């Protein structure tokens, strides 16, 4: 069974505000989520994948 997190738990996992996750959902951005009844749930493994896929390379600009 998947480890489903509540919105606040997912936000804490990503070190974001829950309002950021809501805004991303409204814009069609951010990690995938489930709607269970009226509740939003996030799969922890999907959040980890989201973090890895959105990793930025080191800034290679010269100072």
Residue pairs with C-beta under 8 A, 6 or more apart in sequence:
2 43
2 44
2 45
3 43
3 44
3 45
4 34
4 36
4 41
4 42
4 43
4 44
5 13
5 41
5 42
5 43
5 44
5 47
6 39
6 40
6 41
7 18
7 21
7 22
7 40
7 41
7 42
8 18
9 42
10 21
10 31
10 33
10 42
10 47
11 17
11 18
11 20
11 21
13 42
13 44
13 47
14 21
14 31
14 47
14 50
14 51
21 30
21 31
21 42
24 30
24 31
25 33
25 40
30 50
31 42
31 46
31 47
31 49
31 50
32 42
32 43
32 46
32 50
33 40
33 41
33 42
34 40
34 41
34 42
34 43
35 41
